[in-house]
Amino acid sequence: MSFAELELQVIRWSEARKIIPNSTPMAQSIKACEEINELVDALHENNKAEAIDAVGDTVVCLINVCALLDVNLTDCLAAAYDQIKDRKGFMNEQGIFVKQS
């Protein structure tokens, strides 16, 4: 299944459960933060299965935010990529991204 098909399935699932339109972008953003915290915990515990679940749950929340804002997650990703695509630099051994002019 393509990402676009999965995204549509998530939106339909959320509509069937009245998350869309009864939730808000803020509520779904807070839920996404909770899922990110679960991801951090899973990574700290080196639990790959839980990390995969947390990433997926986070994406579901982000899809819901986008649907409630009437935007497309892929378009958001494209906009972000457009901003970073020409950045030069690298991540050093300390995990810090060093920008190059």
Secondary structure, DSSP 8 states (H G I E B T S, - for coil): --HHHHHHHHHHHHHHTTHHHHS-HHHHHHHHHHHHHHHHHHHHTT-HHHHHHHHHHHHHHHHHHHHHHT--HHHHHHHHHHHHTT-EEEE-TTS-EEEE-
